[in-house]
Amino acid sequence: MASKGSTPPYPSAARIADSQCFPQYTASLKCLEKFNSDKSKCQEHFDVYKECKKKEREARLERNKNRSLFS
């Protein structure tokens, strides 16, 4: 199996950086750093990220709705 140089060791790492929700993701992590992993102080960031991911998923499902596996 050939190595792909800049490809992360796991696929999700590549996808999150390409996500429209990457700014919300990094804001959540920065909040956790700022408040020493106190999740209660970062709930608003988590909610914004979760909503973004929901919209991103709905858009992807809509795009793929008319695709066929056999086309």
PDB file of N, CA, C and O in Angstrom, chain B, residues numbered from 101:
ATOM      1  N   MET B 101       0.845  -1.184   0.000  1.00  0.00           N
ATOM      2  CA  MET B 101       0.000   0.000   0.000  1.00  0.00           C
ATOM      3  C   MET B 101       0.891   1.248   0.000  1.00  0.00           C
ATOM      4  O   MET B 101       1.763   1.392   0.856  1.00  0.00           O
ATOM      5  N   ALA B 102       0.671   2.123  -0.939  1.00  0.00           N
ATOM      6  CA  ALA B 102       1.505   3.312  -1.099  1.00  0.00           C
ATOM      7  C   ALA B 102       1.058   4.424  -0.152  1.00  0.00           C
ATOM      8  O   ALA B 102      -0.132   4.590   0.115  1.00  0.00           O
ATOM      9  N   SER B 103       2.016   5.167   0.342  1.00  0.00           N
ATOM     10  CA  SER B 103       1.724   6.305   1.211  1.00  0.00           C
ATOM     11  C   SER B 103       1.418   7.523   0.349  1.00  0.00           C
ATOM     12  O   SER B 103       2.010   7.688  -0.717  1.00  0.00           O
ATOM     13  N   LYS B 104       0.508   8.372   0.795  1.00  0.00           N
ATOM     14  CA  LYS B 104       0.102   9.536   0.003  1.00  0.00           C
ATOM     15  C   LYS B 104       0.664  10.845   0.556  1.00  0.00           C
ATOM     16  O   LYS B 104       0.053  11.898   0.375  1.00  0.00           O
ATOM     17  N   GLY B 105       1.798  10.798   1.214  1.00  0.00           N
ATOM     18  CA  GLY B 105       2.473  12.014   1.648  1.00  0.00           C
ATOM     19  C   GLY B 105       1.683  12.901   2.590  1.00  0.00           C
ATOM     20  O   GLY B 105       1.800  12.760   3.807  1.00  0.00           O
ATOM     21  N   SER B 106       0.874  13.820   2.052  1.00  0.00           N
ATOM     22  CA  SER B 106       0.179  14.792   2.883  1.00  0.00           C
ATOM     23  C   SER B 106      -1.182  14.313   3.385  1.00  0.00           C
ATOM     24  O   SER B 106      -1.870  15.051   4.091  1.00  0.00           O
ATOM     25  N   THR B 107      -1.574  13.114   3.039  1.00  0.00           N
ATOM     26  CA  THR B 107      -2.858  12.595   3.490  1.00  0.00           C
ATOM     27  C   THR B 107      -2.779  12.229   4.973  1.00  0.00           C
ATOM     28  O   THR B 107      -1.859  11.521   5.383  1.00  0.00           O
ATOM     29  N   PRO B 108      -3.722  12.698   5.775  1.00  0.00           N
ATOM     30  CA  PRO B 108      -3.711  12.361   7.201  1.00  0.00           C
ATOM     31  C   PRO B 108      -3.865  10.853   7.399  1.00  0.00           C
ATOM     32  O   PRO B 108      -4.368  10.158   6.516  1.00  0.00           O
ATOM     33  N   PRO B 109      -3.437  10.349   8.548  1.00  0.00           N
ATOM     34  CA  PRO B 109      -3.506   8.915   8.796  1.00  0.00           C
ATOM     35  C   PRO B 109      -4.941   8.388   8.894  1.00  0.00           C
ATOM     36  O   PRO B 109      -5.161   7.180   8.796  1.00  0.00           O
ATOM     37  N   TYR B 110      -5.899   9.262   9.084  1.00  0.00           N
ATOM     38  CA  TYR B 110      -7.291   8.837   9.119  1.00  0.00           C
ATOM     39  C   TYR B 110      -8.124   9.825   8.311  1.00  0.00           C
ATOM     40  O   TYR B 110      -7.878  11.030   8.370  1.00  0.00           O
ATOM     41  N   PRO B 111      -9.120   9.326   7.547  1.00  0.00           N
ATOM     42  CA  PRO B 111      -9.854  10.163   6.585  1.00  0.00           C
ATOM     43  C   PRO B 111     -10.599  11.345   7.194  1.00  0.00           C
ATOM     44  O   PRO B 111     -10.691  12.395   6.559  1.00  0.00           O
ATOM     45  N   SER B 112     -11.133  11.206   8.402  1.00  0.00           N
ATOM     46  CA  SER B 112     -11.935  12.295   8.969  1.00  0.00           C
ATOM     47  C   SER B 112     -11.109  13.556   9.175  1.00  0.00           C
ATOM     48  O   SER B 112     -11.654  14.660   9.151  1.00  0.00           O
ATOM     49  N   ALA B 113      -9.808  13.412   9.377  1.00  0.00           N
ATOM     50  CA  ALA B 113      -8.950  14.589   9.569  1.00  0.00           C
ATOM     51  C   ALA B 113      -8.910  15.434   8.306  1.00  0.00           C
ATOM     52  O   ALA B 113      -8.872  16.661   8.391  1.00  0.00           O
ATOM     53  N   ALA B 114      -8.917  14.812   7.153  1.00  0.00           N
ATOM     54  CA  ALA B 114      -8.916  15.549   5.896  1.00  0.00           C
ATOM     55  C   ALA B 114     -10.262  16.224   5.666  1.00  0.00           C
ATOM     56  O   ALA B 114     -10.317  17.352   5.178  1.00  0.00           O
ATOM     57  N   ARG B 115     -11.322  15.553   6.009  1.00  0.00           N
ATOM     58  CA  ARG B 115     -12.658  16.088   5.750  1.00  0.00           C
ATOM     59  C   ARG B 115     -12.991  17.295   6.613  1.00  0.00           C
ATOM     60  O   ARG B 115     -13.608  18.239   6.119  1.00  0.00           O
ATOM     61  N   ILE B 116     -12.609  17.299   7.870  1.00  0.00           N
ATOM     62  CA  ILE B 116     -13.003  18.405   8.744  1.00  0.00           C
ATOM     63  C   ILE B 116     -12.382  19.720   8.264  1.00  0.00           C
ATOM     64  O   ILE B 116     -13.021  20.768   8.361  1.00  0.00           O
ATOM     65  N   ALA B 117     -11.176  19.685   7.760  1.00  0.00           N
ATOM     66  CA  ALA B 117     -10.537  20.908   7.274  1.00  0.00           C
ATOM     67  C   ALA B 117     -11.233  21.437   6.026  1.00  0.00           C
ATOM     68  O   ALA B 117     -11.184  22.636   5.752  1.00  0.00           O
ATOM     69  N   ASP B 118     -11.869  20.570   5.281  1.00  0.00           N
ATOM     70  CA  ASP B 118     -12.586  20.974   4.071  1.00  0.00           C
ATOM     71  C   ASP B 118     -14.029  21.370   4.356  1.00  0.00           C
ATOM     72  O   ASP B 118     -14.723  21.878   3.475  1.00  0.00           O
ATOM     73  N   SER B 119     -14.470  21.145   5.556  1.00  0.00           N
ATOM     74  CA  SER B 119     -15.855  21.402   5.928  1.00  0.00           C
ATOM     75  C   SER B 119     -16.142  22.902   6.027  1.00  0.00           C
ATOM     76  O   SER B 119     -15.276  23.694   6.402  1.00  0.00           O
ATOM     77  N   GLN B 120     -17.379  23.271   5.681  1.00  0.00           N
ATOM     78  CA  GLN B 120     -17.812  24.656   5.865  1.00  0.00           C
ATOM     79  C   GLN B 120     -17.903  24.988   7.351  1.00  0.00           C
ATOM     80  O   GLN B 120     -17.950  26.158   7.733  1.00  0.00           O
ATOM     81  N   CYS B 121     -17.927  23.959   8.177  1.00  0.00           N
ATOM     82  CA  CYS B 121     -18.065  24.136   9.626  1.00  0.00           C
ATOM     83  C   CYS B 121     -16.722  24.172  10.342  1.00  0.00           C
ATOM     84  O   CYS B 121     -16.680  24.192  11.572  1.00  0.00           O
ATOM     85  N   PHE B 122     -15.630  24.182   9.595  1.00  0.00           N
ATOM     86  CA  PHE B 122     -14.306  24.183  10.214  1.00  0.00           C
ATOM     87  C   PHE B 122     -14.103  25.362  11.177  1.00  0.00           C
ATOM     88  O   PHE B 122     -13.531  25.163  12.249  1.00  0.00           O
ATOM     89  N   PRO B 123     -14.552  26.589  10.835  1.00  0.00           N
ATOM     90  CA  PRO B 123     -14.388  27.702  11.789  1.00  0.00           C
ATOM     91  C   PRO B 123     -15.117  27.454  13.115  1.00  0.00           C
ATOM     92  O   PRO B 123     -14.596  27.787  14.179  1.00  0.00           O
ATOM     93  N   GLN B 124     -16.314  26.873  13.054  1.00  0.00           N
ATOM     94  CA  GLN B 124     -17.061  26.572  14.270  1.00  0.00           C
ATOM     95  C   GLN B 124     -16.370  25.470  15.074  1.00  0.00           C
ATOM     96  O   GLN B 124     -16.351  25.495  16.304  1.00  0.00           O
ATOM     97  N   TYR B 125     -15.808  24.510  14.353  1.00  0.00           N
ATOM     98  CA  TYR B 125     -15.071  23.414  14.986  1.00  0.00           C
ATOM     99  C   TYR B 125     -13.863  23.961  15.747  1.00  0.00           C
ATOM    100  O   TYR B 125     -13.648  23.624  16.911  1.00  0.00           O
ATOM    101  N   THR B 126     -13.077  24.810  15.076  1.00  0.00           N
ATOM    102  CA  THR B 126     -11.888  25.347  15.742  1.00  0.00           C
ATOM    103  C   THR B 126     -12.265  26.286  16.892  1.00  0.00           C
ATOM    104  O   THR B 126     -11.562  26.343  17.901  1.00  0.00           O
ATOM    105  N   ALA B 127     -13.359  27.013  16.747  1.00  0.00           N
ATOM    106  CA  ALA B 127     -13.819  27.887  17.836  1.00  0.00           C
ATOM    107  C   ALA B 127     -14.180  27.059  19.071  1.00  0.00           C
ATOM    108  O   ALA B 127     -13.908  27.473  20.198  1.00  0.00           O
ATOM    109  N   SER B 128     -14.788  25.903  18.862  1.00  0.00           N
ATOM    110  CA  SER B 128     -15.123  25.015  19.982  1.00  0.00           C
ATOM    111  C   SER B 128     -13.861  24.537  20.688  1.00  0.00           C
ATOM    112  O   SER B 128     -13.791  24.528  21.917  1.00  0.00           O
ATOM    113  N   LEU B 129     -12.865  24.139  19.901  1.00  0.00           N
ATOM    114  CA  LEU B 129     -11.615  23.659  20.493  1.00  0.00           C
ATOM    115  C   LEU B 129     -10.891  24.773  21.242  1.00  0.00           C
ATOM    116  O   LEU B 129     -10.344  24.547  22.322  1.00  0.00           O
ATOM    117  N   LYS B 130     -10.888  25.976  20.667  1.00  0.00           N
ATOM    118  CA  LYS B 130     -10.226  27.104  21.327  1.00  0.00           C
ATOM    119  C   LYS B 130     -10.931  27.443  22.640  1.00  0.00           C
ATOM    120  O   LYS B 130     -10.286  27.791  23.629  1.00  0.00           O
ATOM    121  N   CYS B 131     -12.243  27.338  22.637  1.00  0.00           N
ATOM    122  CA  CYS B 131     -13.008  27.589  23.861  1.00  0.00           C
ATOM    123  C   CYS B 131     -12.620  26.579  24.940  1.00  0.00           C
ATOM    124  O   CYS B 131     -12.405  26.944  26.096  1.00  0.00           O
ATOM    125  N   LEU B 132     -12.535  25.321  24.557  1.00  0.00           N
ATOM    126  CA  LEU B 132     -12.143  24.291  25.527  1.00  0.00           C
ATOM    127  C   LEU B 132     -10.746  24.557  26.083  1.00  0.00           C
ATOM    128  O   LEU B 132     -10.498  24.369  27.274  1.00  0.00           O
ATOM    129  N   GLU B 133      -9.843  24.994  25.220  1.00  0.00           N
ATOM    130  CA  GLU B 133      -8.495  25.344  25.686  1.00  0.00           C
ATOM    131  C   GLU B 133      -8.545  26.507  26.669  1.00  0.00           C
ATOM    132  O   GLU B 133      -7.905  26.479  27.720  1.00  0.00           O
ATOM    133  N   LYS B 134      -9.309  27.519  26.311  1.00  0.00           N
ATOM    134  CA  LYS B 134      -9.397  28.729  27.134  1.00  0.00           C
ATOM    135  C   LYS B 134      -9.954  28.431  28.525  1.00  0.00           C
ATOM    136  O   LYS B 134      -9.493  28.987  29.522  1.00  0.00           O
ATOM    137  N   PHE B 135     -10.947  27.550  28.578  1.00  0.00           N
ATOM    138  CA  PHE B 135     -11.611  27.271  29.855  1.00  0.00           C
ATOM    139  C   PHE B 135     -11.208  25.925  30.447  1.00  0.00           C
ATOM    140  O   PHE B 135     -11.976  25.311  31.188  1.00  0.00           O
ATOM    141  N   ASN B 136     -10.002  25.469  30.117  1.00  0.00           N
ATOM    142  CA  ASN B 136      -9.460  24.233  30.689  1.00  0.00           C
ATOM    143  C   ASN B 136     -10.423  23.059  30.587  1.00  0.00           C
ATOM    144  O   ASN B 136     -10.656  22.346  31.564  1.00  0.00           O
ATOM    145  N   SER B 137     -10.973  22.868  29.407  1.00  0.00           N
ATOM    146  CA  SER B 137     -11.875  21.745  29.089  1.00  0.00           C
ATOM    147  C   SER B 137     -13.194  21.779  29.859  1.00  0.00           C
ATOM    148  O   SER B 137     -13.845  20.745  30.008  1.00  0.00           O
ATOM    149  N   ASP B 138     -13.593  22.945  30.347  1.00  0.00           N
ATOM    150  CA  ASP B 138     -14.894  23.078  31.012  1.00  0.00           C
ATOM    151  C   ASP B 138     -15.970  23.207  29.933  1.00  0.00           C
ATOM    152  O   ASP B 138     -16.239  24.296  29.427  1.00  0.00           O
ATOM    153  N   LYS B 139     -16.571  22.077  29.599  1.00  0.00           N
ATOM    154  CA  LYS B 139     -17.544  22.030  28.503  1.00  0.00           C
ATOM    155  C   LYS B 139     -18.748  22.937  28.736  1.00  0.00           C
ATOM    156  O   LYS B 139     -19.327  23.450  27.778  1.00  0.00           O
ATOM    157  N   SER B 140     -19.126  23.138  29.981  1.00  0.00           N
ATOM    158  CA  SER B 140     -20.303  23.958  30.276  1.00  0.00           C
ATOM    159  C   SER B 140     -20.125  25.400  29.792  1.00  0.00           C
ATOM    160  O   SER B 140     -21.106  26.068  29.466  1.00  0.00           O
ATOM    161  N   LYS B 141     -18.890  25.879  29.743  1.00  0.00           N
ATOM    162  CA  LYS B 141     -18.639  27.254  29.307  1.00  0.00           C
ATOM    163  C   LYS B 141     -18.581  27.376  27.790  1.00  0.00           C
ATOM    164  O   LYS B 141     -18.506  28.483  27.259  1.00  0.00           O
ATOM    165  N   CYS B 142     -18.613  26.242  27.089  1.00  0.00           N
ATOM    166  CA  CYS B 142     -18.475  26.253  25.628  1.00  0.00           C
ATOM    167  C   CYS B 142     -19.722  25.726  24.920  1.00  0.00           C
ATOM    168  O   CYS B 142     -19.690  25.486  23.713  1.00  0.00           O
ATOM    169  N   GLN B 143     -20.807  25.546  25.648  1.00  0.00           N
ATOM    170  CA  GLN B 143     -21.999  24.934  25.066  1.00  0.00           C
ATOM    171  C   GLN B 143     -22.512  25.695  23.850  1.00  0.00           C
ATOM    172  O   GLN B 143     -22.966  25.081  22.884  1.00  0.00           O
ATOM    173  N   GLU B 144     -22.445  27.020  23.885  1.00  0.00           N
ATOM    174  CA  GLU B 144     -22.907  27.814  22.744  1.00  0.00           C
ATOM    175  C   GLU B 144     -22.094  27.489  21.484  1.00  0.00           C
ATOM    176  O   GLU B 144     -22.651  27.389  20.391  1.00  0.00           O
ATOM    177  N   HIS B 145     -20.784  27.327  21.643  1.00  0.00           N
ATOM    178  CA  HIS B 145     -19.930  26.951  20.508  1.00  0.00           C
ATOM    179  C   HIS B 145     -20.321  25.578  19.968  1.00  0.00           C
ATOM    180  O   HIS B 145     -20.384  25.371  18.756  1.00  0.00           O
ATOM    181  N   PHE B 146     -20.582  24.645  20.882  1.00  0.00           N
ATOM    182  CA  PHE B 146     -20.977  23.296  20.466  1.00  0.00           C
ATOM    183  C   PHE B 146     -22.293  23.327  19.700  1.00  0.00           C
ATOM    184  O   PHE B 146     -22.448  22.644  18.687  1.00  0.00           O
ATOM    185  N   ASP B 147     -23.232  24.117  20.185  1.00  0.00           N
ATOM    186  CA  ASP B 147     -24.543  24.198  19.536  1.00  0.00           C
ATOM    187  C   ASP B 147     -24.435  24.791  18.126  1.00  0.00           C
ATOM    188  O   ASP B 147     -25.086  24.313  17.197  1.00  0.00           O
ATOM    189  N   VAL B 148     -23.617  25.824  17.973  1.00  0.00           N
ATOM    190  CA  VAL B 148     -23.426  26.455  16.664  1.00  0.00           C
ATOM    191  C   VAL B 148     -22.788  25.453  15.707  1.00  0.00           C
ATOM    192  O   VAL B 148     -23.200  25.345  14.552  1.00  0.00           O
ATOM    193  N   TYR B 149     -21.784  24.721  16.185  1.00  0.00           N
ATOM    194  CA  TYR B 149     -21.119  23.708  15.351  1.00  0.00           C
ATOM    195  C   TYR B 149     -22.089  22.589  14.972  1.00  0.00           C
ATOM    196  O   TYR B 149     -22.125  22.153  13.822  1.00  0.00           O
ATOM    197  N   LYS B 150     -22.864  22.134  15.937  1.00  0.00           N
ATOM    198  CA  LYS B 150     -23.831  21.061  15.687  1.00  0.00           C
ATOM    199  C   LYS B 150     -24.860  21.482  14.635  1.00  0.00           C
ATOM    200  O   LYS B 150     -25.213  20.692  13.759  1.00  0.00           O
ATOM    201  N   GLU B 151     -25.337  22.715  14.721  1.00  0.00           N
ATOM    202  CA  GLU B 151     -26.309  23.230  13.754  1.00  0.00           C
ATOM    203  C   GLU B 151     -25.686  23.337  12.359  1.00  0.00           C
ATOM    204  O   GLU B 151     -26.327  23.027  11.355  1.00  0.00           O
ATOM    205  N   CYS B 152     -24.440  23.777  12.315  1.00  0.00           N
ATOM    206  CA  CYS B 152     -23.740  23.869  11.034  1.00  0.00           C
ATOM    207  C   CYS B 152     -23.601  22.484  10.405  1.00  0.00           C
ATOM    208  O   CYS B 152     -23.866  22.313   9.215  1.00  0.00           O
ATOM    209  N   LYS B 153     -23.186  21.500  11.195  1.00  0.00           N
ATOM    210  CA  LYS B 153     -23.029  20.136  10.679  1.00  0.00           C
ATOM    211  C   LYS B 153     -24.358  19.569  10.206  1.00  0.00           C
ATOM    212  O   LYS B 153     -24.408  18.838   9.217  1.00  0.00           O
ATOM    213  N   LYS B 154     -25.433  19.904  10.909  1.00  0.00           N
ATOM    214  CA  LYS B 154     -26.765  19.443  10.510  1.00  0.00           C
ATOM    215  C   LYS B 154     -27.127  20.000   9.130  1.00  0.00           C
ATOM    216  O   LYS B 154     -27.602  19.267   8.262  1.00  0.00           O
ATOM    217  N   LYS B 155     -26.897  21.307   8.939  1.00  0.00           N
ATOM    218  CA  LYS B 155     -27.192  21.938   7.649  1.00  0.00           C
ATOM    219  C   LYS B 155     -26.301  21.380   6.544  1.00  0.00           C
ATOM    220  O   LYS B 155     -26.750  21.163   5.418  1.00  0.00           O
ATOM    221  N   GLU B 156     -25.036  21.154   6.879  1.00  0.00           N
ATOM    222  CA  GLU B 156     -24.103  20.596   5.908  1.00  0.00           C
ATOM    223  C   GLU B 156     -24.555  19.193   5.480  1.00  0.00           C
ATOM    224  O   GLU B 156     -24.506  18.853   4.298  1.00  0.00           O
ATOM    225  N   ARG B 157     -24.988  18.396   6.437  1.00  0.00           N
ATOM    226  CA  ARG B 157     -25.459  17.037   6.146  1.00  0.00           C
ATOM    227  C   ARG B 157     -26.730  17.071   5.293  1.00  0.00           C
ATOM    228  O   ARG B 157     -26.860  16.311   4.333  1.00  0.00           O
ATOM    229  N   GLU B 158     -27.661  17.953   5.648  1.00  0.00           N
ATOM    230  CA  GLU B 158     -28.903  18.070   4.870  1.00  0.00           C
ATOM    231  C   GLU B 158     -28.609  18.476   3.426  1.00  0.00           C
ATOM    232  O   GLU B 158     -29.227  17.959   2.495  1.00  0.00           O
ATOM    233  N   ALA B 159     -27.668  19.399   3.241  1.00  0.00           N
ATOM    234  CA  ALA B 159     -27.297  19.838   1.891  1.00  0.00           C
ATOM    235  C   ALA B 159     -26.669  18.692   1.101  1.00  0.00           C
ATOM    236  O   ALA B 159     -26.940  18.527  -0.088  1.00  0.00           O
ATOM    237  N   ARG B 160     -25.825  17.899   1.774  1.00  0.00           N
ATOM    238  CA  ARG B 160     -25.198  16.759   1.108  1.00  0.00           C
ATOM    239  C   ARG B 160     -26.239  15.717   0.710  1.00  0.00           C
ATOM    240  O   ARG B 160     -26.184  15.172  -0.392  1.00  0.00           O
ATOM    241  N   LEU B 161     -27.181  15.440   1.599  1.00  0.00           N
ATOM    242  CA  LEU B 161     -28.246  14.484   1.295  1.00  0.00           C
ATOM    243  C   LEU B 161     -29.092  14.965   0.116  1.00  0.00           C
ATOM    244  O   LEU B 161     -29.486  14.172  -0.740  1.00  0.00           O
ATOM    245  N   GLU B 162     -29.364  16.255   0.081  1.00  0.00           N
ATOM    246  CA  GLU B 162     -30.151  16.834  -1.018  1.00  0.00           C
ATOM    247  C   GLU B 162     -29.403  16.698  -2.345  1.00  0.00           C
ATOM    248  O   GLU B 162     -29.991  16.331  -3.363  1.00  0.00           O
ATOM    249  N   ARG B 163     -28.099  16.997  -2.323  1.00  0.00           N
ATOM    250  CA  ARG B 163     -27.280  16.859  -3.532  1.00  0.00           C
ATOM    251  C   ARG B 163     -27.260  15.419  -4.032  1.00  0.00           C
ATOM    252  O   ARG B 163     -27.281  15.166  -5.236  1.00  0.00           O
ATOM    253  N   ASN B 164     -27.218  14.489  -3.096  1.00  0.00           N
ATOM    254  CA  ASN B 164     -27.092  13.073  -3.457  1.00  0.00           C
ATOM    255  C   ASN B 164     -28.433  12.389  -3.705  1.00  0.00           C
ATOM    256  O   ASN B 164     -28.469  11.237  -4.139  1.00  0.00           O
ATOM    257  N   LYS B 165     -29.528  13.082  -3.435  1.00  0.00           N
ATOM    258  CA  LYS B 165     -30.855  12.468  -3.528  1.00  0.00           C
ATOM    259  C   LYS B 165     -31.129  11.851  -4.891  1.00  0.00           C
ATOM    260  O   LYS B 165     -31.675  10.752  -4.981  1.00  0.00           O
ATOM    261  N   ASN B 166     -30.753  12.551  -5.940  1.00  0.00           N
ATOM    262  CA  ASN B 166     -31.079  12.083  -7.287  1.00  0.00           C
ATOM    263  C   ASN B 166     -29.964  11.267  -7.937  1.00  0.00           C
ATOM    264  O   ASN B 166     -30.073  10.863  -9.095  1.00  0.00           O
ATOM    265  N   ARG B 167     -28.905  11.033  -7.190  1.00  0.00           N
ATOM    266  CA  ARG B 167     -27.823  10.211  -7.730  1.00  0.00           C
ATOM    267  C   ARG B 167     -28.206   8.741  -7.696  1.00  0.00           C
ATOM    268  O   ARG B 167     -28.931   8.287  -6.811  1.00  0.00           O
ATOM    269  N   SER B 168     -27.714   8.030  -8.657  1.00  0.00           N
ATOM    270  CA  SER B 168     -27.931   6.597  -8.699  1.00  0.00           C
ATOM    271  C   SER B 168     -26.593   5.889  -8.527  1.00  0.00           C
ATOM    272  O   SER B 168     -25.566   6.366  -9.011  1.00  0.00           O
ATOM    273  N   LEU B 169     -26.607   4.775  -7.852  1.00  0.00           N
ATOM    274  CA  LEU B 169     -25.380   3.991  -7.697  1.00  0.00           C
ATOM    275  C   LEU B 169     -24.970   3.355  -9.019  1.00  0.00           C
ATOM    276  O   LEU B 169     -23.830   2.917  -9.176  1.00  0.00           O
ATOM    277  N   PHE B 170     -25.906   3.306  -9.971  1.00  0.00           N
ATOM    278  CA  PHE B 170     -25.666   2.583 -11.222  1.00  0.00           C
ATOM    279  C   PHE B 170     -25.502   3.505 -12.421  1.00  0.00           C
ATOM    280  O   PHE B 170     -25.576   3.045 -13.561  1.00  0.00           O
ATOM    281  N   SER B 171     -25.280   4.801 -12.190  1.00  0.00           N
ATOM    282  CA  SER B 171     -25.161   5.716 -13.324  1.00  0.00           C
ATOM    283  C   SER B 171     -23.729   5.854 -13.771  1.00  0.00           C
ATOM    284  O   SER B 171     -23.446   6.588 -14.718  1.00  0.00           O
TER     285      SER B 171
END
